[in-house]
Amino acid sequence: MKFWMAIASFVPAVALMFMDQTILPVALPVIQRELGATNTELQWCVNAYVLAIAMFLLVSGKLGDAVGLRKVFSFG
């Protein structure tokens, strides 16, 4: 029973992570059209997005080591 509860808690997290990864590529054409961004500026948007995700990943990992993985996952 505990195994299935753990799986049930990870499924929404993985689904949100997948959805989060698809948001920016879908929004890029709208950003380009509405703001008149060049391809270089769109690449900067992608780079900033990846950098922010990497930063939060590193901070979450460090917090997980210090506080506990379960607490950090629940907080996230």
N, C-alpha and C positions, 0 to 999 in steps of 0.2 A: 504493500500500500504506500509506503514512504517513497519508493522508487517512482511510482506513477504520479505522486504529488510533485516530486522534483521535476519530472518531465512536463507536467502541466504548467509549472511555473516558468520553465525555459521556453516553451513554445511561443507565448506572446512576446517574450523578449527577442527571440530570433525573428519573429514576424515584423516587429517594429524596426529591428536592425536592417532587415531586407528592404522594408519600405523607405527607411531613411537613406539607403544607398541609391534608391531610384528617384529621389526627389530632385536633385540638382540636374541630372541629365535631361529630365523632362522639362525643367524650368529654363534651361539655357536658351532655347529659341525665343521664348517670351521675353527674357531679359534682353536678348539682342534686339528684338523688334521694338520693345517699349522704351528702352534706354539708349538705343543706337550704339550698343557696345561692339567693339571690334573683336576679331577672333583672339587677339592677344589679351584683351581685357577679360574675355570669357575664360581663357586659360588661367588668368590670375584668380578669377572666382573659384575655379575648380581647385587650384593650389591652396587658396585660403581655407576652403572647406575641408580638404584633406588634412591640412595642418591643424585645424581646430579639432577634428575627430581624433587625430593622433595625440594631441595634447590631452584631451579628456581620457583617452585610453591609458596613457601613462600615469596620469593623476589617479585614475580609478584603480589601477594596479597597485600603486604605492599605498593608497588608502586601504585597499584590500589586504595588503600585507600587514599594515599597522593595526587596523580596526577589526578586520575579519571579513572574509569574502561574503558571507551570508548577509551581514549588515549592509555592506556596500551594494550588493545586488538588490536587496530589498529597498534601499534608499533610491537607487537608480530607477 
